[in-house]
Amino acid sequence: MTLVLLASACLLAVTLGYASLCAASPYGDCRKCRGFGFAMKTDRKGRMKRGKHCRRCDGHGKRIRVGRHLYNLWLHVYRDGTDTTAKKPASKPVWKG
C-alpha cells in the first residue's frame, strides 16, 4: 500500500468518525468551563467553590460542535435555495370562475 493511499484512508476515517460524532452528539462540553457552566475558584483555604457564570456557553455547559454548526449553515442555505412554496402554481386560476 502506498503512503498516499494510506494517508487518504486515514483522513477519510477521521472525517467520517467526526461526522458521525456530530450527528450522534451535536453538543460538546464548553472548553472554557469544561461543562460546569461556571468557573471554579478557590478560597483562601484552597477549597474549590463556584465562581462566575460562564459567558461563552451562557451557563449551560454545552456548546455546538464546529462540524454541526457548519452542517446547520449548509442546511439553511440549501433550504433557502430550494424553496418549494414559491414554485407551486395557484390551485385555481383567476380567470376561471
Contacts in CASP RR format, 6 or more apart in sequence:
PFRMAT RR
TARGET T0000
AUTHOR 0000-0000-0000
METHOD contacts of the structure
MODEL  1
MTLVLLASACLLAVTLGYASLCAASPYGDCRKCRGFGFAMKTDRKGRMKR
GKHCRRCDGHGKRIRVGRHLYNLWLHVYRDGTDTTAKKPASKPVWKG
18 67 0 8 1.000
19 67 0 8 1.000
21 65 0 8 1.000
22 65 0 8 1.000
22 67 0 8 1.000
22 68 0 8 1.000
22 71 0 8 1.000
25 65 0 8 1.000
26 64 0 8 1.000
26 65 0 8 1.000
26 68 0 8 1.000
27 62 0 8 1.000
27 63 0 8 1.000
27 64 0 8 1.000
27 65 0 8 1.000
27 68 0 8 1.000
28 62 0 8 1.000
28 63 0 8 1.000
28 64 0 8 1.000
28 65 0 8 1.000
29 35 0 8 1.000
29 61 0 8 1.000
29 62 0 8 1.000
29 63 0 8 1.000
30 37 0 8 1.000
30 54 0 8 1.000
30 56 0 8 1.000
30 57 0 8 1.000
30 59 0 8 1.000
30 60 0 8 1.000
30 61 0 8 1.000
30 62 0 8 1.000
30 63 0 8 1.000
31 56 0 8 1.000
31 63 0 8 1.000
32 39 0 8 1.000
32 54 0 8 1.000
32 56 0 8 1.000
32 57 0 8 1.000
33 39 0 8 1.000
33 54 0 8 1.000
33 56 0 8 1.000
33 57 0 8 1.000
33 59 0 8 1.000
33 61 0 8 1.000
35 57 0 8 1.000
35 61 0 8 1.000
35 62 0 8 1.000
36 54 0 8 1.000
36 61 0 8 1.000
37 53 0 8 1.000
37 54 0 8 1.000
37 57 0 8 1.000
37 59 0 8 1.000
37 60 0 8 1.000
37 61 0 8 1.000
38 50 0 8 1.000
38 51 0 8 1.000
38 52 0 8 1.000
38 53 0 8 1.000
38 54 0 8 1.000
38 59 0 8 1.000
39 51 0 8 1.000
39 52 0 8 1.000
39 54 0 8 1.000
40 48 0 8 1.000
40 49 0 8 1.000
40 50 0 8 1.000
40 51 0 8 1.000
41 48 0 8 1.000
41 49 0 8 1.000
41 50 0 8 1.000
41 51 0 8 1.000
42 48 0 8 1.000
42 49 0 8 1.000
43 49 0 8 1.000
53 59 0 8 1.000
54 61 0 8 1.000
56 63 0 8 1.000
57 63 0 8 1.000
64 72 0 8 1.000
END
